[in-house]
Amino acid sequence: KSRGEDIDEDIPFRFVFVEPNSRHLEHLKELADEGRLKVELTKAYSLDETAQALEQIETLHTTGKIVIVP
């Protein structure tokens, strides 16, 4: 696998491609339960801040996941 030019070589990462099947989803669940699956969270927005969350996503400068919570 090759890295894109914009990815810092000092950042460890792996690509994971998931198909919608129960075997893969079960494996991801096991990794999460073991604490081995880590997802970077950029920011959690309230439901009232959904518009701001979408604006952030549209900037294409989000490095982690955006979460909207009730």
Sequence and secondary structure as in RCSB ss.txt:
>XXXX:A:sequence
KSRGEDIDEDIPFRFVFVEPNSRHLEHLKELADEGRLKVELTKAYSLDETAQALEQIETLHTTGKIVIVP
>XXXX:A:secstr
    TTS TTS        S HHHHHHHHHHHHTT     EEEEEEGGGHHHHHHHHHTT   SEEEEE 
